[in-house]
Amino acid sequence: MREKYLGHVMLVLAPLFDNFFLYTINDIPAAAMFNFAWEGALLIIVCEIFIRIEALPLIYRCTLEFLIVNQIPPLVYFVLPGKYHAMSATYFTFASIIDVTLGTLLMFAVANVYVNFLTKQYEELRMARYDGSHDGLTNLLNYDSFHNHMNELSQKSSKHQIICILDIDDFKKLNDTYGHLEGNDVLVYFTKRLFAEVKAHFGELASVYRFGGEEFCVSVHGVTVEDCLEMTDKLAEELRTKDYVTATGDKITVTFSGGIALGCDKKDIKNVLREADKALYYSKRHKKGSVTCAKDLEKKSTDTDMPLSY
């Protein structure tokens, strides 16, 4: 909005400088300088009209706008007293209007080529950045993005930051039985439901990552562990009620195990990640298809003494 108001100010001031030039060079009266108010108002009206013609690409709107805007000054000068009509006719002839029109068209032809070039470059850069930060199979944020996310969080307090790690159960067995292509389809199937549940519960507060293989991570701030457990329960229920159907027609109920850890003022984010990782392995060893909270684990349990892959 600020840029729009600044643009309006520039539209009004531009005729003022034009009129000042005519005043100093061509000896028109000082009162004529106030025609900039008329011209500026007309410029704003024209620009506002063309801003709203969204059916036309921006470059064409700008071309038409300039073709009209460049003809406003000579038209406005005809409101001056009679003797200045001659001055207007001298400096704003039909030939000069044609020259301005052709010059405007040439300028925007060159601008159109340049804008298309920049747009293509921007799109290629955007796609390269997307490919570098997202997993090619699931379109989730990838491990490199998660690593960067952890580095950012390490600069802050981990209070109210929750890490939830989920792992599809018996995925290797599924791959061995049905093949890796079917396994990839299961990953996509699981990803869609996971992403939908996370966004339904937490919206933009959460981000979802694929660590690699069949392991996923949800990072969310400002919610409770109970909120996360509710999300995983809904996801498990969704997977139970809608079996995955293989290419051979077999029905598979996809289940997952998980671990959840909550940060606090005294906890580094990497420790939160370690706790979530330990809770996940506890679930996989003791009760597949369940989600364990790190706070519920016994502190000295040897069963959770697992290496962290981060």
C-alpha positions in Angstrom: 0.0 0.0 0.0 2.9 2.4 0.8 4.3 1.8 -2.7 1.0 2.6 -4.3 0.8 6.0 -2.5 4.3 6.7 -3.4 3.5 5.9 -7.0 0.5 8.4 -6.9 2.8 11.1 -5.6 5.3 10.5 -8.4 2.4 10.6 -11.0 1.4 14.0 -9.7 4.9 15.4 -9.5 6.0 14.3 -13.0 3.8 16.8 -14.8 5.0 19.5 -12.4 8.6 19.1 -13.6 7.4 19.0 -17.3 5.5 22.2 -16.8 8.5 23.8 -15.0 10.6 23.0 -18.1 8.0 24.6 -20.4 7.8 27.6 -18.1 11.5 28.2 -18.1 12.2 27.4 -21.7 9.1 28.5 -23.6 7.9 31.5 -21.6 4.5 30.3 -20.5 2.9 31.9 -17.5 3.7 30.7 -14.0 0.0 30.0 -13.5 0.2 27.4 -16.2 2.4 25.3 -14.0 -0.7 24.5 -11.9 -1.9 22.4 -14.8 0.1 19.6 -13.1 -2.8 19.1 -10.8 -5.1 18.4 -13.7 -2.5 16.2 -15.4 -1.7 14.3 -12.2 -5.3 13.6 -11.4 -5.8 12.3 -15.0 -2.7 10.1 -14.7 -3.9 8.6 -11.4 -7.3 7.8 -12.9 -5.8 6.2 -16.0 -3.4 4.1 -13.9 -6.1 3.0 -11.5 -8.2 1.9 -14.4 -5.4 -0.2 -16.0 -4.4 -1.7 -12.6 -7.9 -3.3 -12.5 -7.8 -4.8 -16.0 -6.4 -8.1 -14.8 -7.3 -10.0 -17.9 -4.3 -8.4 -19.7 -0.7 -9.3 -18.8 1.0 -6.5 -16.9 3.4 -5.6 -19.8 0.5 -4.9 -22.2 -1.4 -2.9 -19.5 1.7 -0.8 -19.1 2.0 -0.3 -22.9 -1.6 0.9 -23.3 -1.2 3.0 -20.1 1.9 4.8 -21.4 0.3 5.3 -24.9 -2.6 7.2 -23.2 -0.5 8.9 -20.5 1.9 10.4 -23.0 -0.9 12.2 -24.8 -2.4 13.8 -21.7 0.0 16.8 -21.5 -0.8 18.2 -24.9 -4.5 17.7 -24.3 -4.4 19.5 -21.0 -2.6 22.5 -22.5 -5.7 23.3 -24.6 -7.4 24.5 -21.5 -4.9 27.4 -21.4 -5.8 30.9 -22.8 -6.1 31.2 -26.6 -2.6 32.4 -27.3 -1.1 29.3 -25.7 -3.0 27.0 -28.0 -0.5 28.0 -30.6 2.4 27.0 -28.3 0.7 23.7 -27.6 0.2 23.1 -31.3 3.9 24.0 -31.9 5.3 21.6 -29.4 2.6 18.9 -29.4 2.0 18.2 -33.1 0.4 15.2 -34.7 3.9 14.1 -35.8 5.2 14.4 -32.3 2.4 12.3 -30.9 3.1 9.6 -33.6 6.8 9.7 -32.5 5.9 9.3 -28.9 3.6 6.4 -29.7 6.2 4.6 -31.8 8.8 5.2 -29.2 6.5 3.8 -26.4 5.8 0.7 -28.5 9.5 0.1 -29.1 10.4 0.7 -25.5 7.8 -1.9 -24.3 8.8 -4.4 -27.0 12.3 -4.3 -25.6 10.9 -4.3 -22.1 8.7 -7.3 -22.8 11.7 -9.4 -24.1 13.7 -8.4 -21.0 10.8 -9.1 -18.6 10.3 -12.6 -20.2 14.0 -13.3 -19.8 13.9 -12.3 -16.1 10.8 -14.3 -15.5 12.3 -17.4 -17.0 15.5 -16.9 -14.9 13.4 -16.4 -11.7 11.3 -19.5 -12.4 14.5 -21.6 -13.0 16.0 -20.3 -9.8 12.8 -20.9 -7.9 12.6 -24.5 -9.2 16.3 -25.1 -8.4 15.8 -23.8 -4.8 12.6 -26.0 -4.5 14.5 -29.1 -5.8 17.3 -28.4 -3.3 15.0 -28.1 -0.3 12.3 -30.7 -1.1 12.2 -34.5 -1.4 11.7 -35.6 -5.0 9.3 -38.4 -4.2 7.0 -37.0 -1.6 7.5 -33.2 -2.1 8.0 -32.8 1.6 10.9 -30.7 2.9 14.1 -32.8 2.8 16.8 -33.7 5.3 18.9 -30.7 4.3 16.0 -28.4 5.1 15.5 -30.1 8.4 19.2 -29.6 9.2 18.9 -25.9 8.4 15.7 -25.7 10.5 17.6 -27.3 13.5 20.4 -24.8 13.1 17.9 -21.9 13.2 16.1 -23.4 16.3 19.5 -23.9 18.1 19.8 -20.1 18.2 16.6 -19.8 20.3 15.1 -21.3 23.4 13.5 -24.7 22.7 10.5 -23.9 25.0 7.2 -25.0 23.5 9.0 -26.5 20.5 7.8 -30.1 19.8 9.7 -32.6 17.7 7.6 -35.6 16.5 9.4 -38.4 14.6 7.3 -41.1 12.8 8.5 -44.3 11.1 6.4 -46.6 8.9 6.3 -50.1 10.5 7.7 -53.1 8.6 8.5 -51.1 5.5 11.4 -53.3 4.5 9.1 -56.3 4.6 6.7 -54.4 2.4 9.5 -53.6 -0.1 10.7 -57.2 -0.2 7.2 -58.5 -0.8 5.8 -56.0 -3.3 8.9 -54.3 -4.7 10.4 -50.9 -4.4 8.0 -49.2 -6.8 5.1 -50.3 -4.6 7.1 -49.1 -1.6 7.4 -45.7 -3.1 3.7 -45.5 -3.7 3.1 -46.4 0.0 5.5 -43.5 1.0 3.4 -41.1 -1.2 0.2 -42.5 0.2 1.4 -42.1 3.8 2.9 -38.6 3.1 -0.4 -37.2 1.7 -2.3 -38.3 4.8 0.4 -37.2 7.2 0.7 -33.7 5.6 -3.1 -33.3 5.6 -3.5 -34.2 9.3 -0.6 -31.9 10.3 -1.9 -28.9 8.4 -5.5 -29.6 9.6 -4.3 -29.5 13.3 -1.5 -27.0 13.2 -1.7 -25.0 10.0 1.4 -22.9 9.4 2.7 -23.6 12.9 4.1 -26.9 11.8 6.5 -28.1 9.1 6.8 -31.7 7.9 10.1 -33.3 6.7 11.2 -36.6 5.2 14.4 -37.7 6.9 14.9 -40.4 4.3 13.6 -43.9 3.8 10.4 -44.4 5.7 11.1 -41.8 8.5 9.4 -38.5 8.8 9.6 -35.6 11.2 7.1 -33.0 12.3 8.4 -29.8 13.9 5.7 -27.6 15.6 5.8 -24.6 18.0 3.3 -23.4 20.5 1.1 -26.4 20.9 1.0 -29.2 23.6 2.2 -32.8 23.5 -1.5 -33.7 23.8 -2.3 -31.8 20.6 0.4 -33.9 18.8 -0.9 -37.1 20.2 -4.4 -36.2 19.0 -2.9 -35.6 15.5 -1.1 -38.9 15.4 -4.2 -40.7 16.7 -6.3 -39.2 13.9 -3.6 -40.2 11.4 -3.6 -43.8 12.7 -7.4 -43.9 12.5 -7.4 -42.6 8.9 -4.8 -45.2 7.9 -6.8 -48.0 9.6 -10.1 -47.1 8.0 -8.7 -46.7 4.4 -6.4 -49.6 3.5 -3.8 -49.1 0.9 -4.5 -51.3 -2.2 -1.4 -52.7 -4.0 -1.2 -53.1 -7.8 -2.0 -56.8 -7.3 -5.2 -55.9 -5.4 -3.9 -56.8 -1.9 -5.1 -54.6 0.9 -2.5 -53.3 3.4 -3.1 -51.5 6.6 -0.2 -49.0 6.9 0.8 -48.4 10.5 3.6 -46.3 12.1 5.5 -45.8 15.3 6.5 -42.5 16.7 8.3 -40.5 19.4 7.5 -37.1 20.7 9.6 -34.7 22.7 8.9 -31.2 24.1 11.5 -28.5 24.6 12.0 -26.2 27.5 14.2 -23.2 28.4 17.0 -25.4 29.6 17.0 -27.8 26.7 19.0 -27.5 23.5 16.9 -28.3 20.4 19.3 -31.2 19.5 18.6 -32.8 22.9 14.8 -32.5 22.1 15.5 -34.3 18.8 17.5 -37.0 20.6 14.7 -37.6 23.1 12.1 -37.9 20.3 14.5 -40.3 18.5 14.8 -42.5 21.7 11.0 -42.4 22.2 10.5 -43.6 18.6 12.9 -46.6 19.0 11.2 -47.4 22.3 7.9 -47.6 20.4 9.3 -49.8 17.7 10.9 -52.2 20.2 8.0 -52.5 22.6 4.8 -51.7 20.7 4.7 -51.1 17.0 1.9 -48.8 15.9 2.1 -46.6 19.0 3.6 -43.2 19.8 5.7 -42.7 22.9 6.2 -39.4 24.7 9.8 -38.8 25.8 8.6 -37.6 29.2 7.0 -41.0 29.9 10.3 -43.0 29.4 12.3 -44.1 32.3 15.4 -42.0 32.4 17.7 -44.9 32.9 16.1 -47.3 30.5 18.8 -49.2 28.5 16.2 -50.0 25.9 16.2 -46.4 24.7 20.0 -46.1 24.4 20.0 -45.8 20.7 22.3 -43.8 18.4 20.9 -40.6 16.9 21.0 -40.3 13.1 21.1 -36.5 13.1 
